[in-house]
Amino acid sequence: MSTENEGSAVPPAPGPHPAPPAPHPNPAVPPAPDYEPTAGRPTAPDAPIGPSDAAGPPGAPGASGPGASGPGADAGQSSTWWSADGGQQPGGPGEGQGGQGGPGGPWGTAPVPPSGPSERKPRGLVAAMLAAVLVAGAIGGGIGFWAADRESDGSDTTTVSAYGNPKTESRAPGSVSSIANKTLPSVVTIEAQGNNGESGTGTGFVYDKQGHILTNNHVVASAADNGKLTATFSNGKRYTAEVVGRAQGYDVAVVKLKNAAGAKLDPLPLGNSDRVAVGDATVAIGAPFGLSGTVTTGIVSAKKRPVASSDGGGGNASYMSALQTDASINPGNSGGPLLNADGGVIGINSAIQSAGNGSGLGESQQSGSIGLGFAIPINQAKNVAEQLIKTGQPIYPVIEATVSTKDSANGATIASNGSGGSPAVVPGGPADKAGLKSGDVITKLDDMAIDSGPTLISEIWTHQPGDKVTLTYKRGGKVSKADVTLGKRKGDS
């Protein structure tokens, strides 16, 4: 999320798997030189989120689903989304299960008395409000001391006790503050500005020591064609950057810093998203509404959540089998890391569910977090990032059959025709070889229930070309199974 590009999205999957979010537009951000300290400089709010597979504008019935057939997924009614493990690799930096802790909470820290909610106010009111708070505090303190003095037992002194354990100030390893302290220097705020004036702000994080930054495609899309990109570190140092490669369908992009000889590049440790469990603790870091270096916490509230989202600008849809979290995520967080309790990256924050109706997170409706955020699992994002670094293009596993992406609770229906009147099932393709035909309704991929086209595409894209999967489908009331070896499609077009 972020002050990056957010917008309306492709219809979510019905039934037990509600489909998620879309992205956001943002104010213009001035270009920056190759290197410039910008500490204290406010960042712009956010722009759209998550393009997708070559499928035509979301909402056009009859288009083809990217994961299933390649270009042209049939989009249904729009939904309000925007495109925003506990376990680790054995012996790696993220080893172990997140979310476990002592009686004080999942982070092993002593409970702290909650403070009252604060309301965001314009900058001009801060000084006045602060003065009012100080005066009220002074009055309250005076009354408290007066009452204590009046009720004392006649002694000359009054003892005042404070809540909390002084030992917690050591901020032991594994605490949220410890994780934030280690992670923030490797998280950057990305500002993108296109030649057409479109701009936005998002987040990214250091992927390797060569200066590659991992983020969302929708964060950098506006600057992909000869636009301007900058990445600002938590110490205020800013560098220009360039797009190495981007995958619209996965909503993943890799950018690289230019002239970054003086940059301190500490790649974040990657966790294992396959070992994440519901209930594991999470930490999200990003620049919500342009507020760089913001840290929020929560848990993994669901796994394998099918999400179809778009950039809100008529672009292609992106699909993910997402990690769902209740950590507060807002426009500007997009592209930032979702961490586990060990500080390992388990996902890339990409989308949120909007509470609004119709416009998602557009300029006319700046919706915020309602506790439903979605992240691309890092295991998938890592595979895509390696493809982009090596070749500059993504590779998608496909069955080469066009499926409907309209809302449905019964399964993914193979369409009657493909893009431009071509056959829905490509002759000689994986689906054709497995005996699938137009009208077949796919209800399972291996053991995963399939309730719609977006869910099928999301699940297919968690695999690799050459993987063998078993599809369960209905034809004329009869249930059958077919073993399919996934094919390959290179690039987004």
VEXDREN-2710 file (C-alpha; in Angstrom, 1 decimal):
% VEXDREN-2710
k/r/px/py/pz
1/MET/0.0/0.0/0.0
2/SER/1.6/3.0/0.0
3/THR/1.4/6.2/-1.5
4/GLU/1.8/4.0/-4.5
5/ASN/-0.6/3.2/-7.2
6/GLU/-3.8/1.7/-5.9
7/GLY/-7.2/1.3/-7.6
8/SER/-10.2/-0.9/-8.2
9/ALA/-9.8/-4.6/-8.7
10/VAL/-10.8/-7.7/-10.4
11/PRO/-13.8/-9.5/-8.7
12/PRO/-12.8/-11.6/-5.7
13/ALA/-13.4/-15.3/-5.5
14/PRO/-16.8/-16.1/-3.9
15/GLY/-17.6/-18.6/-1.2
16/PRO/-15.2/-19.3/1.6
17/HIS/-12.4/-17.6/-0.4
18/PRO/-13.4/-13.9/-0.7
19/ALA/-11.3/-12.2/-3.4
20/PRO/-9.3/-9.2/-2.2
21/PRO/-8.1/-5.6/-3.0
22/ALA/-6.9/-3.0/-5.5
23/PRO/-4.4/0.0/-5.7
24/HIS/-4.2/3.8/-5.3
25/PRO/-3.2/7.0/-7.1
26/ASN/-0.8/9.5/-5.6
27/PRO/0.4/13.0/-5.8
28/ALA/3.3/13.9/-7.9
29/VAL/6.8/13.4/-6.5
30/PRO/9.7/15.6/-7.7
31/PRO/12.6/13.8/-9.3
32/ALA/15.8/13.4/-7.3
33/PRO/19.5/13.4/-8.2
34/ASP/21.6/10.2/-8.1
35/TYR/22.3/10.9/-4.4
36/GLU/20.7/13.4/-2.1
37/PRO/20.1/13.5/1.7
38/THR/16.4/14.0/2.2
39/ALA/16.0/13.3/5.9
40/GLY/12.8/15.0/7.2
41/ARG/11.4/15.5/3.7
42/PRO/7.7/14.3/3.5
43/THR/6.9/11.7/0.9
44/ALA/3.9/11.8/-1.3
45/PRO/0.8/9.7/-0.6
46/ASP/0.0/6.7/-2.9
47/ALA/-0.9/5.6/-6.4
48/PRO/-2.4/2.4/-8.0
49/ILE/-1.7/-1.1/-7.3
50/GLY/-1.2/-4.4/-9.1
51/PRO/-1.5/-4.9/-12.8
52/SER/-2.0/-8.5/-14.1
53/ASP/-1.8/-11.0/-16.7
54/ALA/-2.5/-10.0/-20.3
55/ALA/-6.2/-10.2/-19.8
56/GLY/-7.7/-6.9/-20.9
57/PRO/-9.6/-4.6/-18.6
58/PRO/-11.0/-6.3/-15.6
59/GLY/-14.7/-6.6/-15.9
60/ALA/-14.9/-7.6/-19.6
61/PRO/-16.8/-10.9/-19.6
62/GLY/-15.4/-13.6/-21.8
63/ALA/-11.7/-12.6/-21.5
64/SER/-9.2/-15.3/-20.8
65/GLY/-7.6/-16.0/-17.4
66/PRO/-3.9/-15.5/-17.4
67/GLY/-2.8/-18.5/-15.4
68/ALA/-5.1/-20.8/-17.2
69/SER/-4.8/-19.8/-20.8
70/GLY/-2.6/-16.8/-21.1
71/PRO/-4.0/-13.5/-22.2
72/GLY/-7.5/-12.4/-21.7
73/ALA/-9.1/-13.4/-18.5
74/ASP/-12.9/-12.8/-18.3
75/ALA/-13.3/-10.2/-15.5
76/GLY/-16.5/-10.0/-13.6
77/GLN/-18.0/-7.4/-11.3
78/SER/-15.4/-5.1/-9.7
79/SER/-14.6/-5.4/-6.1
80/THR/-13.0/-2.9/-3.8
81/TRP/-9.4/-4.1/-3.6
82/TRP/-6.1/-2.3/-4.1
83/SER/-2.8/-3.6/-5.1
84/ALA/-0.7/-3.1/-1.6
85/ASP/6.1/-18.4/8.9
86/GLY/6.7/-18.7/11.7
87/GLY/9.1/-21.3/10.2
88/GLN/12.4/-20.5/8.5
89/GLN/14.9/-22.2/6.3
90/PRO/16.8/-24.6/8.5
91/GLY/19.8/-22.9/10.0
92/GLY/18.8/-19.6/8.3
93/PRO/18.1/-16.3/9.9
94/GLY/14.4/-17.0/10.2
95/GLU/14.5/-20.4/11.8
96/GLY/11.6/-21.2/14.1
97/GLN/8.0/-20.5/14.4
98/GLY/6.8/-16.9/14.8
99/GLY/4.1/-15.7/17.2
100/GLN/5.3/-17.7/20.2
101/GLY/6.2/-15.9/23.4
102/GLY/5.8/-15.7/27.1
103/PRO/2.7/-14.7/29.1
104/GLY/3.4/-11.1/28.3
105/GLY/2.4/-11.5/24.7
106/PRO/3.6/-13.0/21.4
107/TRP/6.8/-11.0/21.4
108/GLY/7.9/-12.1/24.9
109/THR/7.6/-8.6/26.4
110/ALA/5.7/-7.4/29.5
111/PRO/2.3/-5.9/28.9
112/VAL/2.1/-2.2/28.8
113/PRO/-1.0/-0.2/29.9
114/PRO/-2.8/0.9/26.7
115/SER/-2.9/4.5/25.7
116/GLY/-5.9/6.4/24.4
117/PRO/-6.5/6.6/20.7
118/SER/-4.9/9.6/18.9
119/GLU/-6.4/11.4/16.0
120/ARG/-4.3/12.5/13.0
121/LYS/-4.5/16.3/12.7
122/PRO/-3.1/18.8/10.2
123/ARG/0.5/19.9/11.0
124/GLY/-0.6/23.5/11.8
125/LEU/-2.6/22.2/14.8
126/VAL/0.2/20.1/16.4
127/ALA/1.8/22.9/18.4
128/ALA/-1.6/24.1/19.8
129/MET/-2.7/20.6/20.6
130/LEU/0.7/19.8/22.3
131/ALA/0.4/22.9/24.4
132/ALA/-3.2/22.0/25.5
133/VAL/-2.0/18.5/26.4
134/LEU/0.9/19.8/28.4
135/VAL/-1.4/22.2/30.3
136/ALA/-3.9/19.5/30.9
137/GLY/-1.1/17.2/32.1
138/ALA/0.2/19.8/34.5
139/ILE/-3.3/20.4/35.9
140/GLY/-3.9/16.6/36.2
141/GLY/-0.5/16.1/37.9
142/GLY/-1.2/18.9/40.3
143/ILE/-4.5/17.5/41.3
144/GLY/-3.1/14.1/41.7
145/PHE/-0.3/15.3/44.0
146/TRP/-2.7/17.4/46.0
147/ALA/-5.0/14.5/46.6
148/ALA/-2.2/12.2/47.5
149/ASP/-0.8/14.8/50.0
150/ARG/-4.2/15.3/51.6
151/GLU/-4.7/11.6/52.1
152/SER/-1.3/10.8/53.4
153/ASP/-0.8/9.3/56.8
154/GLY/1.0/12.4/58.1
155/SER/4.4/11.5/56.8
156/ASP/6.5/14.1/55.0
157/THR/6.8/12.2/51.7
158/THR/4.4/10.6/49.2
159/THR/5.6/7.6/47.1
160/VAL/4.5/7.4/43.5
161/SER/4.8/4.1/41.6
162/ALA/5.0/3.5/37.9
163/TYR/3.7/0.6/35.8
164/GLY/6.0/-1.5/33.7
165/ASN/9.2/-3.4/34.1
166/PRO/12.5/-1.5/33.7
167/LYS/14.1/-4.6/32.3
168/THR/11.9/-4.4/29.2
169/GLU/13.9/-1.3/28.2
170/SER/16.7/-3.6/27.2
171/ARG/14.6/-4.6/24.2
172/ALA/15.6/-8.2/24.1
173/PRO/16.3/-10.0/20.8
174/GLY/13.0/-11.0/19.2
175/SER/11.0/-8.0/20.5
176/VAL/9.2/-5.9/17.9
177/SER/11.6/-3.0/18.6
178/SER/14.6/-5.3/18.1
179/ILE/13.2/-6.5/14.8
180/ALA/12.4/-3.0/13.7
181/ASN/15.8/-1.7/14.6
182/LYS/17.5/-4.4/12.5
183/THR/15.1/-4.1/9.5
184/LEU/14.5/-0.4/9.0
185/PRO/17.9/0.4/7.6
186/SER/17.2/-2.1/4.8
187/VAL/13.7/-0.8/3.9
188/VAL/13.4/2.0/1.3
189/THR/10.7/4.4/0.3
190/ILE/10.2/4.3/-3.4
191/GLU/9.0/7.4/-5.4
192/ALA/8.0/6.8/-9.0
193/GLN/7.2/9.5/-11.5
194/GLY/6.1/8.9/-15.1
195/ASN/6.5/11.0/-18.2
196/ASN/2.8/11.6/-18.2
197/GLY/2.8/13.2/-14.8
198/GLU/1.5/10.1/-13.0
199/SER/3.4/9.5/-9.7
200/GLY/3.2/7.5/-6.5
201/THR/5.0/6.3/-3.4
202/GLY/5.6/2.8/-2.2
203/THR/8.0/0.7/-0.3
204/GLY/10.8/-1.8/-1.1
205/PHE/13.5/-3.7/0.6
206/VAL/17.2/-4.6/0.0
207/TYR/17.2/-8.0/-1.8
208/ASP/21.0/-8.5/-2.3
209/LYS/24.3/-6.8/-2.0
210/GLN/24.3/-5.9/-5.7
211/GLY/21.8/-3.2/-5.0
212/HIS/18.6/-5.0/-6.1
213/ILE/15.4/-3.8/-4.4
214/LEU/12.3/-6.0/-4.3
215/THR/8.9/-4.4/-4.5
216/ASN/5.5/-4.5/-6.2
217/ASN/5.0/-4.0/-9.9
218/HIS/2.2/-1.5/-9.3
219/VAL/4.6/0.7/-7.2
220/VAL/7.0/1.3/-10.1
221/ALA/4.7/0.8/-13.1
222/SER/4.2/4.5/-13.7
223/ALA/8.0/5.0/-14.1
224/ALA/8.8/1.8/-16.0
225/ASP/8.9/3.6/-19.4
226/ASN/11.6/6.2/-19.2
227/GLY/10.2/7.6/-16.0
228/LYS/12.1/8.5/-12.8
229/LEU/12.6/6.3/-9.7
230/THR/14.2/7.2/-6.4
231/ALA/14.8/5.0/-3.3
232/THR/15.3/6.7/0.1
233/PHE/16.8/4.9/3.0
234/SER/15.9/5.4/6.7
235/ASN/19.0/7.5/7.2
236/GLY/17.7/10.0/4.6
237/LYS/20.1/9.1/1.8
238/ARG/18.4/9.0/-1.6
239/TYR/19.5/7.2/-4.8
240/THR/18.1/7.1/-8.3
241/ALA/17.1/3.6/-9.5
242/GLU/16.1/1.8/-12.6
243/VAL/13.7/-1.1/-13.3
244/VAL/15.4/-4.4/-13.9
245/GLY/12.3/-6.4/-14.6
246/ARG/8.6/-6.5/-13.6
247/ALA/5.9/-9.1/-13.6
248/GLN/2.4/-7.7/-13.9
249/GLY/0.6/-11.0/-13.3
250/TYR/2.5/-11.7/-10.1
251/ASP/2.7/-8.0/-9.1
252/VAL/6.4/-8.3/-8.4
253/ALA/9.2/-6.0/-9.6
254/VAL/12.9/-5.7/-9.1
255/VAL/14.7/-2.3/-9.3
256/LYS/18.4/-1.5/-8.9
257/LEU/20.1/1.5/-7.3
258/LYS/22.3/3.6/-9.5
259/ASN/25.7/4.9/-8.3
260/ALA/25.1/3.2/-4.9
261/ALA/28.8/2.9/-4.0
262/GLY/28.2/4.6/-0.7
263/ALA/25.0/2.8/0.2
264/LYS/25.0/0.3/3.0
265/LEU/23.3/-2.8/1.6
266/ASP/22.2/-5.3/4.1
267/PRO/19.8/-7.8/2.5
268/LEU/16.9/-8.8/4.7
269/PRO/16.8/-12.5/5.6
270/LEU/14.1/-14.5/3.8
271/GLY/11.8/-16.8/5.8
272/ASN/9.9/-19.8/4.5
273/SER/6.3/-18.8/3.6
274/ASP/5.3/-22.5/3.2
275/ARG/5.9/-23.0/6.9
276/VAL/3.7/-20.1/8.0
277/ALA/0.9/-21.0/10.4
278/VAL/-2.3/-19.1/11.0
279/GLY/-1.8/-17.2/14.3
280/ASP/1.9/-16.6/13.7
281/ALA/3.0/-13.0/14.7
282/THR/3.8/-10.6/11.9
283/VAL/5.5/-7.2/11.6
284/ALA/4.8/-4.9/8.6
285/ILE/7.1/-2.0/7.6
286/GLY/6.4/0.6/5.0
287/ALA/5.4/4.2/4.2
288/PRO/1.6/4.3/4.7
289/PHE/0.3/7.6/3.3
290/GLY/3.9/8.7/2.8
291/LEU/4.9/8.2/6.5
292/SER/8.2/6.3/5.9
293/GLY/9.5/3.9/8.5
294/THR/6.1/3.0/10.0
295/VAL/6.1/-0.3/11.9
296/THR/2.8/-2.2/12.6
297/THR/2.2/-5.6/14.1
298/GLY/-0.4/-8.4/13.9
299/ILE/-0.8/-12.0/13.1
300/VAL/-1.2/-14.3/10.0
301/SER/-5.0/-14.4/9.9
302/ALA/-5.4/-16.8/6.9
303/LYS/-3.3/-18.6/4.2
304/LYS/-3.9/-19.3/0.5
305/ARG/-6.4/-16.5/0.2
306/PRO/-7.1/-16.0/-3.6
307/VAL/-6.7/-12.4/-4.5
308/ALA/-7.3/-10.7/-7.9
309/SER/-6.4/-7.1/-8.0
310/SER/-5.7/-4.4/-10.6
311/ASP/-4.0/-1.0/-10.7
312/GLY/-7.3/0.8/-11.1
313/GLY/-6.2/2.2/-14.5
314/GLY/-7.7/-0.4/-16.8
315/GLY/-4.5/-2.5/-16.7
316/ASN/-4.3/-6.2/-16.4
317/ALA/-5.1/-8.1/-13.2
318/SER/-2.7/-9.7/-10.9
319/TYR/-3.3/-12.9/-9.0
320/MET/-1.9/-14.3/-5.8
321/SER/-2.6/-17.0/-3.3
322/ALA/-1.9/-14.6/-0.5
323/LEU/-1.0/-14.5/3.2
324/GLN/-3.7/-12.6/5.0
325/THR/-2.7/-10.4/8.0
326/ASP/-4.4/-8.0/10.4
327/ALA/-1.2/-5.9/10.7
328/SER/-2.2/-2.4/9.8
329/ILE/-1.4/-1.9/6.1
330/ASN/-2.4/1.2/4.1
331/PRO/-1.6/2.8/0.8
332/GLY/2.1/3.3/0.8
333/ASN/2.9/0.0/2.5
334/SER/2.8/-1.8/-0.9
335/GLY/6.1/-3.5/-1.7
336/GLY/7.3/-3.5/1.9
337/PRO/8.2/-6.6/3.9
338/LEU/5.9/-8.7/6.0
339/LEU/8.1/-10.2/8.7
340/ASN/7.8/-13.1/11.1
341/ALA/8.7/-13.1/14.8
342/ASP/12.3/-14.0/13.9
343/GLY/12.6/-11.0/11.6
344/GLY/12.6/-13.1/8.4
345/VAL/10.6/-11.8/5.4
346/ILE/7.6/-14.1/4.7
347/GLY/5.7/-11.9/2.2
348/ILE/5.5/-8.6/0.2
349/ASN/2.6/-6.5/1.3
350/SER/0.5/-5.8/-1.8
351/ALA/-3.2/-5.3/-1.2
352/ILE/-5.9/-4.5/1.3
353/GLN/-9.7/-5.0/1.4
354/SER/-11.5/-1.7/1.3
355/ALA/-14.5/-1.0/3.4
356/GLY/-15.8/1.4/0.8
357/ASN/-18.0/0.5/-2.1
358/GLY/-17.1/0.9/-5.7
359/SER/-14.1/3.2/-5.9
360/GLY/-11.7/1.2/-3.8
361/LEU/-8.7/3.4/-2.7
362/GLY/-9.0/6.0/-5.4
363/GLU/-8.5/9.8/-4.9
364/SER/-12.1/10.3/-4.1
365/GLN/-12.0/7.7/-1.3
366/GLN/-8.9/7.3/0.7
367/SER/-9.8/4.1/2.5
368/GLY/-7.6/2.8/5.2
369/SER/-6.8/-0.5/7.0
370/ILE/-9.8/-2.5/8.2
371/GLY/-7.5/-5.4/9.3
372/LEU/-7.6/-7.3/6.0
373/GLY/-4.2/-7.0/4.3
374/PHE/-2.7/-9.4/1.8
375/ALA/0.9/-10.3/1.0
376/ILE/2.6/-12.2/-1.8
377/PRO/4.3/-15.3/-0.2
378/ILE/8.0/-14.8/-0.3
379/ASN/8.8/-18.2/-1.7
380/GLN/6.9/-17.3/-4.8
381/ALA/8.2/-13.7/-4.9
382/LYS/11.8/-15.0/-4.6
383/ASN/11.3/-17.3/-7.7
384/VAL/9.9/-14.4/-9.7
385/ALA/12.7/-12.0/-8.5
386/GLU/15.4/-14.5/-9.7
387/GLN/13.7/-14.8/-13.1
388/LEU/13.6/-11.0/-13.4
389/ILE/17.2/-10.5/-12.4
390/LYS/18.4/-13.1/-14.8
391/THR/16.3/-12.4/-17.9
392/GLY/14.2/-9.3/-17.1
393/GLN/11.0/-11.2/-17.8
394/PRO/8.7/-13.4/-15.7
395/ILE/7.8/-17.0/-16.5
396/TYR/4.2/-18.3/-15.8
397/PRO/3.0/-21.9/-15.5
398/VAL/-0.1/-22.4/-17.5
399/ILE/-2.6/-25.1/-18.6
400/GLU/-3.4/-23.3/-21.8
401/ALA/-7.1/-23.1/-21.3
402/THR/-9.3/-20.0/-21.0
403/VAL/-11.4/-19.9/-17.8
404/SER/-14.1/-17.4/-16.8
405/THR/-13.2/-15.0/-14.0
406/LYS/-16.7/-14.1/-13.2
407/ASP/-17.9/-14.6/-9.6
408/SER/-18.8/-18.2/-9.0
409/ALA/-19.1/-20.6/-6.1
410/ASN/-19.1/-23.8/-8.2
411/GLY/-15.6/-23.8/-9.7
412/ALA/-13.6/-22.5/-12.6
413/THR/-15.5/-23.0/-15.9
414/ILE/-13.5/-23.4/-19.1
415/ALA/-14.9/-20.8/-21.5
416/SER/-16.5/-21.5/-24.9
417/ASN/-14.0/-19.4/-26.7
418/GLY/-10.6/-17.9/-26.1
419/SER/-9.2/-14.4/-26.8
420/GLY/-10.2/-13.1/-30.2
421/GLY/-12.3/-16.1/-31.0
422/SER/-9.5/-18.6/-30.6
423/PRO/-10.2/-22.0/-29.1
424/ALA/-10.6/-21.9/-25.3
425/VAL/-8.5/-25.0/-25.0
426/VAL/-5.3/-24.6/-27.0
427/PRO/-4.8/-27.6/-29.3
428/GLY/-1.8/-29.6/-28.2
429/GLY/-1.6/-27.7/-24.9
430/PRO/-1.5/-29.2/-21.4
431/ALA/-5.3/-29.0/-20.9
432/ASP/-6.0/-30.5/-24.3
433/LYS/-3.6/-33.4/-23.7
434/ALA/-5.3/-34.1/-20.4
435/GLY/-8.7/-34.3/-22.2
436/LEU/-10.3/-31.1/-20.8
437/LYS/-12.9/-29.3/-22.9
438/SER/-15.0/-26.1/-23.0
439/GLY/-17.7/-26.2/-20.4
440/ASP/-15.8/-28.4/-18.0
441/VAL/-16.0/-27.0/-14.4
442/ILE/-12.7/-27.4/-12.5
443/THR/-13.4/-27.9/-8.8
444/LYS/-10.0/-29.0/-7.4
445/LEU/-6.3/-28.6/-8.0
446/ASP/-4.7/-31.5/-6.1
447/ASP/-6.3/-31.1/-2.7
448/MET/-7.1/-27.4/-3.0
449/ALA/-10.8/-26.5/-3.5
450/ILE/-11.3/-24.3/-6.6
451/ASP/-14.4/-22.0/-6.4
452/SER/-13.6/-19.6/-9.3
453/GLY/-11.3/-18.8/-12.2
454/PRO/-9.2/-16.4/-10.1
455/THR/-8.7/-19.1/-7.5
456/LEU/-7.5/-21.5/-10.1
457/ILE/-5.1/-19.0/-11.6
458/SER/-3.7/-18.1/-8.2
459/GLU/-3.1/-21.7/-7.4
460/ILE/-1.5/-22.6/-10.7
461/TRP/0.9/-19.7/-10.3
462/THR/2.2/-21.1/-7.0
463/HIS/3.8/-23.9/-9.1
464/GLN/6.5/-24.0/-11.7
465/PRO/6.4/-25.0/-15.4
466/GLY/6.8/-28.8/-15.7
467/ASP/5.0/-29.5/-12.4
468/LYS/2.4/-32.2/-12.5
469/VAL/-1.0/-31.4/-10.9
470/THR/-4.3/-33.3/-10.7
471/LEU/-7.4/-31.4/-11.7
472/THR/-10.9/-32.6/-10.6
473/TYR/-13.7/-31.4/-12.9
474/LYS/-17.3/-31.9/-13.7
475/ARG/-18.7/-32.6/-17.1
476/GLY/-22.4/-33.3/-17.6
477/GLY/-22.9/-34.0/-14.0
478/LYS/-20.1/-36.6/-13.9
479/VAL/-17.0/-36.0/-11.8
480/SER/-13.6/-36.9/-13.3
481/LYS/-9.9/-36.3/-12.7
482/ALA/-7.1/-35.4/-15.1
483/ASP/-3.3/-35.3/-14.6
484/VAL/-1.9/-32.1/-16.2
485/THR/1.8/-31.2/-16.7
486/LEU/2.0/-27.4/-16.6
487/GLY/3.2/-25.6/-19.6
488/LYS/5.2/-22.3/-19.8
489/ARG/4.5/-18.8/-20.9
490/LYS/7.3/-16.1/-20.9
491/GLY/6.5/-12.5/-20.4
492/ASP/3.3/-10.6/-19.7
493/SER/2.1/-10.0/-23.3
END
